[in-house]
Amino acid sequence: MRDQIRVFECRSVMDLAASLRDLWLRLAEEMFKIESFIIPSESNADRWIRFVEESVAGGKGCLIIAECDSEIIGFTFATISREFPLDVTEHAVGTINDVYVLPEFRRKGIGKRMVAECLEKIKARDVKNVWLSVLVENKVAIRLYEKLNFKIRSYGMFKRL
């Protein structure tokens, strides 16, 4: 197996929309089993594709693709925010929104390569801080982010009413 990670421009988003949509649905299905929050539906997948396309086209998004033999096997999607209602010390903050690798390709360093590539692209846009959130149950992802020098900065808590 030889995997190749590449960054594609906005015009490629719609060219790859069907594959990305399928991968996002798989991500949403896996996440729904853990947290029962974002519904893995066709309409949500379509909204996600539109959001990714608009973000990348507007210079506020970064989408990294992992391919193996011309098949998309994973993606990392991040956004960049430069608008804050209060005075802040850094005027651009990146957020890694999604990281997904097909199960059969996991534990091969692909996620790490995609996130590292994404961080480089974000840094090149004069972003000095990047946030992400990860479920407490996702120990593999937590170890990945720790290897990439992410540190716990805050805790998010949840209560079902």
C-alpha positions in Angstrom: 0.0 0.0 0.0 1.2 3.4 -0.9 -0.7 6.4 0.3 -0.3 9.9 -1.0 -1.5 13.0 0.8 -2.3 16.0 -1.3 -3.9 19.4 -0.7 -6.5 20.3 -3.2 -7.9 23.7 -4.1 -11.5 24.7 -3.9 -12.3 23.8 -7.5 -11.6 20.2 -6.5 -14.1 20.1 -3.7 -17.1 19.5 -5.9 -15.0 17.1 -8.1 -14.5 14.9 -5.0 -17.8 15.7 -3.3 -19.3 12.2 -3.6 -16.3 10.5 -2.0 -16.0 13.2 0.7 -19.7 13.0 1.4 -19.5 9.2 1.9 -16.5 9.5 4.2 -18.2 12.3 6.3 -21.2 10.0 6.7 -19.0 7.2 8.0 -17.4 9.7 10.4 -20.8 10.9 11.5 -22.0 7.3 12.0 -19.0 6.5 14.2 -19.4 9.7 16.2 -23.2 9.2 16.6 -22.6 5.8 18.3 -20.5 7.6 20.9 -22.2 10.9 21.5 -25.7 10.8 19.7 -25.5 14.4 18.7 -24.8 15.1 15.0 -27.2 13.0 13.0 -25.5 11.0 10.2 -28.0 12.0 7.5 -27.8 12.7 3.8 -29.0 16.3 4.4 -26.3 16.9 7.0 -23.7 15.4 4.6 -24.8 17.8 1.9 -24.6 20.8 4.3 -21.1 19.7 5.4 -19.9 19.6 1.8 -21.4 23.1 1.1 -19.7 24.4 4.3 -16.3 22.9 3.3 -16.6 24.2 -0.2 -17.5 27.8 1.0 -14.8 27.8 3.6 -12.1 26.7 1.2 -13.3 29.0 -1.5 -13.4 31.9 0.9 -9.9 31.3 2.2 -11.2 30.3 5.6 -10.8 26.6 5.2 -8.1 24.0 4.7 -8.9 20.5 3.4 -6.3 17.8 3.3 -7.0 14.5 1.5 -5.3 11.1 1.9 -5.5 9.0 -1.2 -4.4 5.4 -1.9 -4.5 4.2 -5.6 -6.7 7.2 -6.5 -9.2 6.4 -3.8 -9.9 8.9 -1.0 -9.2 7.1 2.3 -9.2 10.1 4.7 -9.5 13.8 5.2 -8.7 16.6 7.6 -10.8 19.8 7.5 -9.9 23.0 9.4 -11.3 26.5 9.5 -9.6 29.8 10.2 -11.4 32.6 12.1 -10.2 36.2 12.1 -13.3 37.8 13.5 -13.8 38.2 17.3 -16.2 40.4 19.1 -13.6 41.2 21.8 -10.0 42.4 21.7 -7.7 39.4 21.5 -3.9 38.8 21.4 -4.0 36.7 18.2 -6.1 37.8 15.3 -6.4 34.4 13.6 -7.2 31.1 15.2 -7.4 27.8 13.4 -9.8 25.0 14.4 -9.4 21.4 13.3 -13.0 20.4 12.7 -12.7 16.9 11.3 -10.1 14.2 11.0 -11.2 10.8 9.5 -9.4 7.8 8.1 -11.1 4.7 6.8 -10.8 1.9 9.4 -8.7 -0.4 7.2 -6.1 2.4 6.8 -5.8 3.4 10.5 -2.7 3.1 12.6 -0.5 3.6 9.6 0.4 7.3 10.3 -2.0 8.7 7.8 -4.0 10.8 10.3 -0.8 12.2 11.7 0.5 13.1 8.2 -2.8 14.8 7.3 -3.0 16.8 10.5 0.7 17.8 10.2 0.1 18.9 6.6 -3.0 20.9 7.7 -1.0 22.6 10.5 1.6 23.7 8.0 -1.0 25.1 5.6 -2.7 27.0 8.4 0.6 28.3 9.8 1.4 29.7 6.3 -1.7 31.8 6.6 -0.3 33.6 9.6 -2.2 31.5 12.2 -0.3 31.0 15.5 -2.9 29.0 17.5 -5.0 26.0 16.6 -7.8 24.5 18.6 -9.5 21.2 18.3 -11.9 19.1 20.4 -11.9 15.4 20.8 -14.2 13.1 22.7 -12.8 11.7 25.9 -13.5 8.2 24.6 -11.4 8.6 21.5 -8.1 7.6 23.1 -6.4 6.9 19.7 -7.1 10.4 18.5 -6.0 11.9 21.8 -2.6 10.1 21.5 -2.3 11.4 18.0 -2.8 15.0 19.0 -0.5 14.6 22.0 2.2 13.4 19.6 1.7 16.5 17.5 2.2 18.6 20.7 -1.4 19.6 21.3 -2.0 20.4 25.0 -5.1 20.4 27.1 -6.2 24.0 27.4 -9.8 23.7 28.6 -12.4 21.2 29.4 -15.8 21.1 27.8 -18.6 19.4 29.8 -21.9 18.1 28.7 -25.2 17.3 30.6 -28.3 15.8 29.1 -31.5 17.4 30.4 
